[in-house]
Amino acid sequence: MARNLSGAGKASRADIPRDALHGALRRDSVKKNVAAIHVSGKLSLLQRKLSNVLLLNAYDHLTARASHRIDARTLCLMAGYNSNDTATLKDALRSLAETTAEWDMLDGQGRQEWGVSSLLSFAKLVDGVCEYAYSPALAEKLHDPAVFALINMNIQRRFTSGHALALYENCYRFHRVGSTGWWDMPLFRRLMGVGDSAYYETFKHLNAKIIKPSVAEVNATSNIILTPETRREGRAVAAIRFRIAENPQLGLMDLDDGGAVRATDVYARLRDMGVADRLARQWIAEHGEERVTDLLSMVAGREGVRNPARYLSAAIAGGWTSDEAGPKPPTPEEEAAIAEARARAEEEARRRDAEDDAREAERLARRDRLTRILALVEARTPTQRDAARRMFLSRIDDDLAREDFATRGWRSALNGPAIAAFWEEMEPEAFARE
């Protein structure tokens, strides 16, 4: 079993040369199949991070290629591990090949399907390159866009605990509905990789050693806030679920929000051509600045192209090359089909941009409320501040929420809505313009 390298040397995305990353590795998120997440088993932090990077690298060709390749140094850096200890990397890859993924879900015809596969069918290191493969059955499940969660690679690199990352992976896919739903305790222990431990069959131990530390790290590290809730049968805890809210402190984290991409020349050229913001960022992330730049140059050098943006869209979708022997401009019928597909893509991009704008407006509103709350606190005398703090603490029933408030005070993200309601009750005129 590989060693957990949470204390090993870490690397940030800034440590990885931009031109060393190609294709899918330029993305910031990996599509992670919910079935594989559910039963990915007892993985260390390093193994779980490596698993996500390998999937990100292979995703575009999961079902088309029998095996995939990635530079071993890039693999380590993407996982946040910059050691030259190849023995540790070999141990981690060996464990991924020995760990099974299990799924129990409906297939395309609505039939119940159960399956099991090793996470990797093989892995090998040759001359500084890692080659690996997934079984065909698992590759099909991992590539199914109907059953995935987006795992942000910038967020992943922040985690220092494998249990916390496992909890994040299992909860994040439910962030739009606001709750995971109830998991019985044997299933939850299995999701957290401690299903075989008799020690963690006692909820007191599980809560103290796994749940509370993992929830605290997810809330401090990621783009969601988790609040655990339990259901008892008699005196024993029988099930657990997690309420999920957006982390209002996300704007303070140095996550890539597209600003770096928007500053590039290729992005500016795409926008000048009339390509939507999200679509431009998507093309650059999926295909890389170099390839998109080559295709832009190809389009500029073609005669008879009536709509450069449509032509570029066809070139990207069709995998065209940028050499002089490339395809001729599309026929009117082809252009019509391309226009329809592009219109759908741009409509989806506009919808997502509107959602992004709404989330940004909500984030700014939360920041404004926090600024006013802190000003109200500052205007009080020390005695009044202490009284307000004690009054608010008396309203908190949840232990985790109390701990978060004790640590962060009025900036507590976990108590954000309750804090806003408390001060609106105390000083309604301060919030009248909302």
C-alpha positions as CSV (number, residue, x, y, z in Angstrom):
1,M,0.0,0.0,0.0
2,A,1.4,3.4,-0.9
3,R,2.3,5.9,1.7
4,N,0.1,8.9,2.3
5,L,2.2,11.8,1.3
6,S,0.2,14.6,2.8
7,G,3.4,15.9,4.3
8,A,5.5,15.5,1.2
9,G,6.7,18.4,-0.9
10,K,3.8,20.1,-2.7
11,A,3.6,21.9,-6.0
12,S,1.2,24.4,-7.3
13,R,-0.1,24.8,-10.8
14,A,2.3,27.7,-11.1
15,D,5.2,25.2,-10.8
16,I,4.1,23.4,-13.9
17,P,5.3,25.0,-17.2
18,R,2.2,26.0,-19.2
19,D,3.6,24.7,-22.4
20,A,4.2,21.3,-20.7
21,L,0.5,20.7,-20.4
22,H,-1.5,19.6,-23.5
23,G,-5.1,18.9,-24.4
24,A,-7.2,17.9,-21.4
25,L,-4.5,18.7,-18.9
26,R,-5.0,22.4,-19.6
27,R,-8.5,22.1,-18.1
28,D,-9.2,22.9,-14.5
29,S,-11.8,20.2,-13.9
30,V,-12.1,16.5,-14.3
31,K,-15.4,14.7,-15.0
32,K,-15.6,12.1,-12.3
33,N,-18.2,9.3,-12.6
34,V,-20.5,9.2,-9.6
35,A,-20.4,5.4,-9.5
36,A,-16.6,5.3,-9.4
37,I,-16.6,8.1,-6.8
38,H,-19.1,6.2,-4.7
39,V,-16.9,3.1,-4.2
40,S,-13.4,4.3,-5.1
41,G,-12.3,2.6,-1.9
42,K,-9.5,3.0,0.6
43,L,-7.2,5.4,-1.3
44,S,-4.5,7.6,0.3
45,L,-4.5,11.3,-0.5
46,L,-1.8,10.8,-3.1
47,Q,-3.5,7.9,-4.8
48,R,-6.8,9.8,-4.9
49,K,-5.1,12.8,-6.5
50,L,-3.2,10.7,-9.0
51,S,-6.4,8.9,-9.9
52,N,-8.1,12.3,-10.8
53,V,-5.1,13.5,-12.8
54,L,-4.9,10.3,-14.8
55,L,-8.6,10.5,-15.5
56,L,-8.3,14.2,-16.6
57,N,-5.4,13.3,-18.9
58,A,-7.3,10.4,-20.5
59,Y,-10.8,11.8,-20.6
60,D,-11.1,12.9,-24.2
61,H,-10.0,9.5,-25.5
62,L,-11.3,7.2,-22.7
63,T,-13.3,5.0,-25.1
64,A,-11.2,5.5,-28.2
65,R,-7.8,4.5,-27.0
66,A,-6.6,1.3,-25.4
67,S,-4.1,3.1,-23.3
68,H,-3.0,6.6,-22.3
69,R,0.4,8.3,-21.7
70,I,1.5,11.1,-19.4
71,D,5.0,12.4,-18.5
72,A,5.7,11.1,-15.0
73,R,7.0,14.5,-13.8
74,T,3.9,16.3,-15.0
75,L,1.8,13.6,-13.3
76,C,3.5,14.2,-10.0
77,L,3.3,18.0,-10.3
78,M,-0.4,18.0,-11.2
79,A,-1.1,15.8,-8.2
80,G,0.8,18.3,-6.0
81,Y,3.8,16.0,-5.4
82,N,7.2,17.2,-6.6
83,S,9.4,14.4,-5.2
84,N,11.7,12.4,-7.5
85,D,10.9,9.3,-5.4
86,T,9.9,6.9,-8.1
87,A,9.4,4.1,-5.6
88,T,6.5,6.0,-4.0
89,L,5.0,6.7,-7.4
90,K,5.2,3.0,-8.3
91,D,3.6,2.1,-5.0
92,A,0.7,4.5,-5.7
93,L,0.1,3.2,-9.2
94,R,0.3,-0.4,-7.9
95,S,-2.4,0.4,-5.4
96,L,-4.6,1.9,-8.0
97,A,-4.3,-1.3,-10.1
98,E,-5.1,-3.3,-7.0
99,T,-8.1,-1.2,-5.9
100,T,-11.6,-2.1,-7.3
101,A,-14.3,0.2,-8.5
102,E,-17.9,-1.1,-8.2
103,W,-21.0,0.4,-9.7
104,D,-24.7,-0.4,-9.3
105,M,-26.8,1.7,-11.6
106,L,-29.3,1.7,-14.4
107,D,-27.9,1.1,-17.9
108,G,-29.0,2.9,-21.1
109,Q,-32.1,0.6,-21.4
110,G,-33.2,1.2,-17.8
111,R,-32.0,-2.2,-16.6
112,Q,-30.2,-2.5,-13.3
113,E,-26.5,-3.0,-13.9
114,W,-23.8,-4.1,-11.4
115,G,-20.2,-4.2,-12.3
116,V,-16.7,-4.3,-10.8
117,S,-13.3,-3.4,-12.2
118,S,-9.8,-2.5,-11.0
119,L,-9.3,1.3,-11.2
120,L,-6.4,0.8,-13.6
121,S,-6.0,-2.4,-15.7
122,F,-2.3,-1.7,-15.9
123,A,0.3,1.0,-15.4
124,K,4.0,1.1,-16.4
125,L,6.8,3.6,-16.3
126,V,9.2,3.7,-19.2
127,D,11.9,6.4,-19.7
128,G,10.1,8.9,-17.6
129,V,6.7,8.3,-19.1
130,C,3.7,6.7,-17.4
131,E,1.5,4.5,-19.6
132,Y,-1.8,3.2,-18.2
133,A,-5.2,1.9,-19.1
134,Y,-8.7,1.4,-17.9
135,S,-10.8,-1.7,-18.5
136,P,-13.4,-1.1,-21.4
137,A,-16.3,-1.4,-19.0
138,L,-14.9,1.1,-16.5
139,A,-13.9,3.5,-19.3
140,E,-17.4,3.5,-20.6
141,K,-18.8,4.4,-17.1
142,L,-16.1,7.1,-16.5
143,H,-16.9,8.7,-19.8
144,D,-20.7,8.8,-19.4
145,P,-21.6,12.5,-19.3
146,A,-24.9,11.7,-17.6
147,V,-23.3,10.6,-14.4
148,F,-20.3,12.8,-13.5
149,A,-19.3,15.4,-11.0
150,L,-16.8,18.2,-11.8
151,I,-13.7,17.9,-9.6
152,N,-11.8,21.2,-9.7
153,M,-8.1,20.5,-9.9
154,N,-7.1,23.8,-8.3
155,I,-9.3,22.8,-5.3
156,Q,-8.0,19.2,-5.2
157,R,-4.4,20.4,-4.8
158,R,-5.4,22.2,-1.6
159,F,-6.5,19.1,0.3
160,T,-4.1,17.6,2.8
161,S,-6.4,14.7,3.9
162,G,-7.5,11.8,1.8
163,H,-10.7,11.5,3.8
164,A,-11.5,15.2,3.3
165,L,-11.0,14.8,-0.5
166,A,-13.2,11.7,-0.5
167,L,-15.9,13.6,1.3
168,Y,-15.7,16.5,-1.2
169,E,-15.9,14.2,-4.2
170,N,-18.9,12.4,-2.8
171,C,-20.8,15.5,-1.8
172,Y,-20.0,18.0,-4.6
173,R,-22.1,16.2,-7.2
174,F,-25.1,17.1,-5.1
175,H,-24.3,20.8,-4.7
176,R,-27.1,22.0,-7.0
177,V,-29.8,20.1,-5.0
178,G,-28.4,21.2,-1.6
179,S,-28.2,17.8,0.1
180,T,-26.6,14.4,-0.4
181,G,-29.7,12.5,0.8
182,W,-29.4,9.9,3.5
183,W,-26.5,7.4,3.5
184,D,-26.7,4.5,5.9
185,M,-23.6,4.2,8.1
186,P,-22.0,1.1,6.5
187,L,-22.2,2.8,3.1
188,F,-20.8,6.1,4.4
189,R,-17.9,4.3,6.1
190,R,-17.2,2.5,2.8
191,L,-17.2,5.8,0.9
192,M,-14.7,7.2,3.3
193,G,-12.4,4.2,3.0
194,V,-12.8,2.9,6.5
195,G,-15.5,0.3,5.9
196,D,-13.2,-2.5,7.1
197,S,-12.3,-0.9,10.4
198,A,-14.1,-2.1,13.5
199,Y,-12.8,1.0,15.4
200,Y,-15.0,3.3,13.1
201,E,-18.1,1.2,13.6
202,T,-18.5,3.4,16.8
203,F,-20.0,6.7,15.6
204,K,-18.2,8.6,18.4
205,H,-14.8,7.6,16.9
206,L,-16.0,8.1,13.3
207,N,-17.3,11.6,14.1
208,A,-14.2,12.7,16.0
209,K,-11.6,11.3,13.7
210,I,-13.2,11.3,10.2
211,I,-16.4,13.4,9.9
212,K,-15.5,16.6,11.9
213,P,-11.9,17.0,10.5
214,S,-13.1,16.2,7.0
215,V,-16.0,18.7,7.1
216,A,-13.7,21.4,8.6
217,E,-11.2,20.9,5.7
218,V,-13.8,20.8,3.0
219,N,-15.4,24.0,4.4
220,A,-12.0,25.8,4.7
221,T,-10.5,24.5,1.4
222,S,-13.2,24.1,-1.3
223,N,-16.1,25.9,-3.0
224,I,-18.8,24.3,-0.9
225,I,-19.9,24.4,2.8
226,L,-21.0,21.1,4.4
227,T,-23.3,20.7,7.4
228,P,-23.7,17.1,8.6
229,E,-27.0,15.8,9.9
230,T,-27.6,12.4,11.5
231,R,-30.7,10.1,11.9
232,R,-31.0,7.8,14.8
233,E,-32.6,4.4,15.3
234,G,-33.0,4.1,19.1
235,R,-29.7,5.3,20.6
236,A,-27.5,4.5,17.6
237,V,-26.8,6.7,14.6
238,A,-28.2,4.9,11.6
239,A,-27.7,7.3,8.7
240,I,-26.0,10.6,7.8
241,R,-26.5,13.2,5.2
242,F,-24.8,16.5,4.4
243,R,-26.5,19.8,3.6
244,I,-24.5,21.7,0.9
245,A,-24.2,25.4,0.4
246,E,-21.9,27.5,-1.8
247,N,-18.9,28.8,0.0
248,P,-19.3,32.5,0.3
249,Q,-15.5,32.9,0.8
250,L,-14.8,31.3,-2.7
251,G,-14.0,34.7,-4.1
252,L,-11.2,35.0,-1.6
253,M,-9.6,31.8,-2.8
254,D,-7.0,32.0,-5.6
255,L,-8.9,29.7,-7.9
256,D,-8.7,30.1,-11.7
257,D,-11.8,32.0,-12.7
258,G,-10.8,32.4,-16.4
259,G,-8.9,35.6,-15.9
260,A,-5.6,34.1,-17.1
261,V,-7.2,32.7,-20.2
262,R,-9.0,36.0,-21.0
263,A,-5.6,37.8,-20.9
264,T,-4.2,35.7,-23.8
265,D,-3.9,36.9,-27.4
266,V,-5.7,33.8,-28.7
267,Y,-8.7,34.6,-26.5
268,A,-8.8,38.2,-27.8
269,R,-8.7,36.9,-31.4
270,L,-11.6,34.5,-30.7
271,R,-13.7,37.2,-29.2
272,D,-12.9,39.6,-32.1
273,M,-14.2,36.9,-34.4
274,G,-17.5,36.8,-32.5
275,V,-17.0,33.6,-30.4
276,A,-18.8,33.7,-27.0
277,D,-16.7,34.1,-23.8
278,R,-17.4,30.6,-22.4
279,L,-17.0,28.9,-25.8
280,A,-13.7,30.7,-26.3
281,R,-12.4,29.6,-22.9
282,Q,-13.7,26.0,-23.5
283,W,-11.8,25.7,-26.8
284,I,-8.6,27.0,-25.3
285,A,-8.9,24.7,-22.3
286,E,-9.7,21.6,-24.3
287,H,-7.4,22.1,-27.3
288,G,-4.6,24.4,-26.0
289,E,-3.5,27.9,-27.1
290,E,-1.1,26.6,-29.7
291,R,-3.6,24.5,-31.6
292,V,-6.3,27.2,-31.5
293,T,-3.8,29.8,-32.7
294,D,-2.8,27.5,-35.6
295,L,-6.4,27.0,-36.6
296,L,-7.0,30.8,-36.4
297,S,-4.1,31.3,-38.7
298,M,-5.5,28.7,-41.1
299,V,-8.9,30.4,-41.2
300,A,-7.3,33.8,-41.8
301,G,-5.3,32.4,-44.7
302,R,-8.3,30.7,-46.5
303,E,-10.1,32.4,-49.3
304,G,-13.8,32.2,-49.8
305,V,-14.6,31.7,-46.1
306,R,-17.9,33.6,-45.6
307,N,-18.2,33.1,-41.8
308,P,-14.8,32.6,-40.1
309,A,-16.3,31.8,-36.7
310,R,-18.4,29.0,-38.2
311,Y,-15.5,27.7,-40.2
312,L,-13.3,27.6,-37.1
313,S,-16.0,25.8,-35.2
314,A,-16.1,23.1,-37.9
315,A,-12.3,22.9,-37.9
316,I,-12.2,22.3,-34.1
317,A,-15.1,19.9,-34.1
318,G,-13.7,18.0,-37.0
319,G,-10.2,17.7,-35.8
320,W,-8.9,19.4,-38.9
321,T,-5.2,20.2,-39.4
322,S,-3.7,23.6,-40.1
323,D,-1.5,22.6,-43.1
324,E,-2.2,23.7,-46.6
325,A,-3.7,20.3,-47.6
326,G,-6.5,20.8,-45.1
327,P,-10.2,20.7,-46.0
328,K,-11.9,23.2,-48.3
329,P,-14.4,25.7,-46.9
330,P,-17.7,23.9,-46.1
331,T,-20.6,23.8,-48.5
332,P,-23.7,25.9,-47.8
333,E,-25.4,22.8,-46.4
334,E,-22.5,22.1,-44.1
335,E,-22.4,25.8,-43.1
336,A,-26.1,25.6,-42.2
337,A,-25.5,22.5,-40.0
338,I,-22.5,24.2,-38.4
339,A,-24.5,27.3,-37.8
340,E,-27.2,25.4,-36.1
341,A,-24.8,23.5,-33.9
342,R,-22.9,26.7,-33.0
343,A,-26.1,28.5,-32.2
344,R,-27.0,25.8,-29.7
345,A,-23.5,25.9,-28.2
346,E,-23.6,29.7,-27.9
347,E,-27.1,29.6,-26.4
348,E,-25.8,27.2,-23.8
349,A,-22.8,29.4,-23.3
350,R,-25.0,32.4,-22.7
351,R,-27.2,30.5,-20.3
352,R,-24.1,29.4,-18.3
353,D,-22.7,33.0,-18.4
354,A,-26.0,34.2,-17.0
355,E,-25.7,31.7,-14.2
356,D,-22.2,32.8,-13.5
357,D,-23.3,36.4,-13.5
358,A,-26.1,35.6,-11.0
359,R,-23.6,33.7,-8.7
360,E,-21.2,36.7,-8.9
361,A,-24.0,39.1,-8.0
362,E,-24.9,36.9,-5.0
363,R,-21.2,36.8,-4.0
364,L,-20.9,40.5,-4.1
365,A,-24.1,40.9,-2.2
366,R,-22.8,38.6,0.5
367,R,-19.5,40.6,0.6
368,D,-21.5,43.8,1.0
369,R,-23.5,42.4,3.8
370,L,-20.4,41.2,5.6
371,T,-18.8,44.6,5.2
372,R,-21.8,46.2,6.8
373,I,-21.9,43.6,9.6
374,L,-18.3,44.2,10.4
375,A,-18.8,47.9,10.5
376,L,-21.8,47.5,12.9
377,V,-19.6,45.3,15.1
378,E,-16.7,47.9,15.0
379,A,-19.1,50.7,16.0
380,R,-20.0,49.0,19.3
381,T,-18.1,49.2,22.6
382,P,-16.2,46.1,23.7
383,T,-18.9,45.3,26.2
384,Q,-21.6,45.5,23.5
385,R,-19.6,43.4,21.1
386,D,-19.2,40.7,23.7
387,A,-22.9,40.8,24.5
388,A,-23.8,40.4,20.8
389,R,-21.3,37.5,20.4
390,R,-22.8,35.7,23.5
391,M,-26.3,36.3,22.2
392,F,-25.5,34.8,18.8
393,L,-23.7,31.8,20.3
394,S,-26.8,31.1,22.4
395,R,-28.8,30.5,19.1
396,I,-26.4,28.0,17.6
397,D,-27.2,24.4,18.4
398,D,-24.8,22.6,16.0
399,D,-21.4,21.8,17.5
400,L,-19.6,22.3,14.2
401,A,-21.2,25.6,13.6
402,R,-20.3,26.7,17.1
403,E,-16.6,25.7,16.5
404,D,-16.6,27.6,13.3
405,F,-17.9,30.8,14.9
406,A,-15.5,30.5,17.8
407,T,-12.7,30.3,15.2
408,R,-13.8,32.9,12.6
409,G,-16.2,35.1,14.5
410,W,-18.5,37.2,12.4
411,R,-16.7,36.0,9.3
412,S,-17.8,32.4,9.8
413,A,-18.9,31.1,6.4
414,L,-20.7,28.2,8.0
415,N,-22.9,30.6,9.9
416,G,-23.2,33.2,7.2
417,P,-27.0,33.1,6.7
418,A,-27.7,33.0,10.4
419,I,-25.2,35.9,11.0
420,A,-27.0,38.0,8.4
421,A,-30.4,37.3,9.9
422,F,-29.1,38.1,13.4
423,W,-27.8,41.5,12.4
424,E,-30.8,42.4,10.2
425,E,-32.9,41.7,13.4
426,M,-30.5,43.8,15.5
427,E,-30.1,46.7,13.0
428,P,-32.8,46.5,10.3
429,E,-32.1,50.0,9.1
430,A,-28.6,49.1,8.1
431,F,-30.0,46.6,5.6
432,A,-33.0,48.6,4.4
433,R,-31.7,49.2,0.9
434,E,-31.6,45.4,0.2
